[in-house]
Amino acid sequence: MSDPGKKKFVYYPGCSSQGSSKHLDQSLRAIVPALGLEMEEIDDWNCCGASVGNIGGGRLATTTLSGRNLAKAEQQQATDVITGCAACYLNTHGSNEKIKADIALRRNVNESLAVGDMSYEANLQVRHACEVIVNEVGFDKIKERVTNPLEGLKVAGYVGCQTVRPFANTESGGNYDTFDDPEFLDQFAEACGAEAVEFDFKTSCCGGSVAVISPEKTLHLIKDILQAAEDAGADVISTPCPLCQTNVEMYQSAINKKFGTEFNIPVVFYSQLMAKAFGLDAKDDAGLHRNTVRNDKLEILVKDA
């Protein structure tokens, strides 16, 4: 790199960016340059193991999946790897820290990578996009970028389990918030001109992958999240997590049928709200047309200012 003191961010989109969370990927790619950051995508990236890690292969196989992505990023002279997906962050950051700390594991990972003529020197930092925005940009800079403040919009910030656990309040995780009562989503919403409502379920579990496999076991968990948001008067729920977004959005009709409720609360990504607040295109940049649960407040957001 020409400037050894300058950070180079490389982006790991993750598998969900190709399907269920295209709107996270789309809006994140839109807001990052708007916030004055540059990042390039990891060339020929692969799954981090979040989707397949429990099927078999053990620790080495799943760690090597992330190790390959890190090796590719290192080839691109990156200093930092950014991901917006909570599961990708949990797996990639965790694998990176293990590779750094365990010399024997690093050697075994590199023996596996050598089959593809790659190696990883363990010189990278893996960072969640929210942490990067908090620490590298800051809330004041977000406010400065807003041209279309989201006035009158009430937002429940639903962080979920994995984004802040277990790394958010650690040095390697950027020390950007707490595990039990994170405030960054509320601060994002307020910086965009919206109102962040009191929301006690911000780190409650939505059921995760169990909701996809056996939704009947998790509908009550999602119901509690939706009820808390409705009781708080939220117009939308904002989240950074692809699986949280999918679960809390797509099971509302099933919950209404089972429990006799009438939930109709859009679940959006924080980056979609930022894109809209920055005056970017509601469809091409924010991807708000991809949200399946709609109400009057979402329709106002979808409509270009």
N, C-alpha and C positions, 0 to 999 in steps of 0.2 A: 504494500500500500504506500502511496506517495506521502501520506501524512500519518505516521504511526500513532499519533495522539488522537486521531479522529475515529469515532465509532462508525462501523459499517454494519447496517442492519440488513439481515437477510430474512425473508418471510417464509414461514412454513404454513401453508394453508390447511393441510389435513384433509382427511377423506370426506368429512361432512360438507366441506366447501364445494364439493362436486354435486351435491344433491340437496339434502334437507336444509342446509344452512348457507345456500348460495347468497342469501341476502346479508349474512354477516360478512362473508368474504367480499362481496360487492361494495358494501358500505365502508368496510375497513380500508379497502384499497382507495376509496374516494377521500376519506377524511385524513389519512396519514400525510399525503402531500399538502393538504390544506392546512395542516398543523405545523408545516415546516420540516417534516421528516422525510427522509428518502429510504426506500428499501427495495430490494430486488428479490424475486422469488427463487427459492432453492431449485436448482436444475434437477429434473428427473427425481423428484422426491417420492417417498413411499409411505405406506401406513406406519404409524408410530407403534402399533401393537395394541392400542386401546380396544380395537374391535376384535382382534384375533388372539390377544395375548393369553387368554384363559383357556383356549382350545387345546394347547399343548406346545411342547418345545422347551419349556422351562425358562429360567432367568436369562441364560445366555442368548437364546433365540430372540426374546422380546427386547433385550437390551441392544442387541446387534441391529434390530430394525431402526431404532433411534440413532444408533451409532452410525449407520449408513447415511442418514440425513445430515448428521453433524459433520461427517467426513466430507459430504458434498458441499456443505456450507463453508467449511474450512478451505476447500479448493477455490471457493469464490472470494477468499480473503476476508471473510466476515469476522467481526468481533462479537456480534450479538445476533442470536436467532430469536425472531419474534413469532409468536403464534397467538391467534385469537380464540382458539378452542380450548375449553377448560380441560378436557380429557387429553388432548395433545400436549398441553402444557404440563399436566401432571406426569404423563409418561416421559416426555422428552426431557423436561427439567430434572425429573427424578433419575432417569438413566444417565444424564450428563453428570450429575453430582456423584453417582455411584462409580462411574468410570473414572472420574477425577480422584476419588478417594481410595479406590481399590486397584492397586497396580496389577494384581493377578487377573482381575476381571478385564482391565484395559488390554492386557496382553491377549487374552482369549478373544475379545471382541475384534481386535486387530488381526488376529489369525483368521477369523471368519471373513473380515473385510478384504483381506489380502487376495481371496479368491476372485474378487472383482477389481483387483489392482488399486485398492483404496486403503487408507489408514486414517485414524483420528488421533491427533496429538493432545486432545482435551484442553484446548485453549479458549473455548467459546463460553459465553454466558447465554443461557436460555431464559427468555423473558416473556411474560404475558403482555399482550398489547395494552391492557388496562394499566399495568404497572409502568410501562414505557410512557404512556400518556400522562400519568400522574407525575413521574419523576423527571422525564425529559422535556415535557411540555408545560404542565402545570395548569391549574384552573383559570388563572388570570389570562393566559394565552388563549384558552378556549373561549372565554368571554369576548376577547378582542376579535376573534374570528367570526362571531355570530353576526349575521346580517338579517336573519329572519327569526327573531326570538319567539320561543314557543309559549307565549303568554296564554294563560288560561288552561294549560294542559296539566293535569294532575298525574304524577308518575309514581308508581310503586317500584322501587328498585329491588329486584329479586336476584341476588348474587348466586344463590345455589351453594352446593357443597364444595366442589372441587376447585373453583377459582381461587379461593383464599386458604384452602386447607390442603397440605400443611405448610405452605411456603410463604404466604403473604407477609407474615410478621417475622421473617428471618432475613439475615444479611444476604444470603444467596438469592432470596426472593424479592429483594429490593426494599424490604421494610415499608411497604406502601400503605398497609392498613392492618386491621385486626382480624382475628379469626371469627369472633363471636358477634361483633357489631360493626361490620365494615360500612364506611360512609361514602366511598368513592362514587358509587352509582348515583346517590343523592346529590353529590357535588357536581357530577356531570350534568344531571338534569337541571339543576339550578343555574349552572353556568350557561346553559342553553336557553334560559329564560322561563323554564317550566317550574312547577311547584312539586317538590318531593314530599310525598305524604308519609306519615308515620306508618311503618310496616314492620311488624314484629316477626314475620316469617321470612326475612330476607336471606337467611342461610339454611332454611329448612329443606329437607330432602324431598324431591319430586318423585322419587322411585328409581331414577336413573335408567339403566338398561333393563331393569326388572319390569318397568312400565311398558317397555316395548314387547317383551316376551310374555308377561303375565299381567296385563293391565288391571285385571280385577283385584290384584293384590295391592295396587298402589293408588287407585282412584280416590280413596279417602285422604291420602297425603296431598294430592293435587287439589282436592276440594278445599282443604284447609288453607292452602296458599291463595286460591281464588277468593275464598270467603274473606280472608284478611284484607286482600286488596280492595274488594267491593266495600267492605265496612269502612275502609279508609277513604272511600270516595275516589279511588283511582280511575282515571280514564283509560290508561294503558299500564301494562307491566313491562318494565325494562329489564333485560338480562344480558350478561355476556356469554352465556353458555348455550351452545347449540342443542344439547339434549334437553336442558331445562326448557328452552324455547319451544321445542317440538312437543314435549310432553304436556306442558301447561296449556299450550294452544290447542293441540289436536284432540284432547280428551274432554273438552268442555261439553260437547254434545252428549257423550256417554255419561258424564257426571250429572248433567241436567236430567237425563232419562232415569238414572238410578236413584238420585237423591231428591228429585223434584225441584231442583234449583233452576235458575234462569241466567246463568253466567253468559256474558257476551263481552269479554274483555280482551282486546288485542294484546298479544305478547310480542314485543318488538325488541330488537337489539339496540343497545345504547348508541351504537355507531350509526344506526338508521336515524335516530333522533338528532345526533350531531350533524349528519349530512344535511338533513332538512333545515336545521338551525343555521347552518353555514350558507344556506341559499343554493345548495346543490340540487340537481334534478331528483324529484321524488321517485321516479322509476329507474332511470339509468344509473343513478348514483346511490340513492338510499335503498332502492329495491323494496319500497313499501307495498308495491303491488303483489309481492309474494306472500304477504301475511294473509292467512285464510280466515281468521276471526276478525270481523270488521264491525265498527260502530261509527257513529257520526263524527267523533273526534278523530278517528283514524282517517276517515274520508277527507276531512279538512287537511290532514297532513299529506295525504296522497295527492291532493290537488296542489299544483304548483302555485306559489305565491305570485 
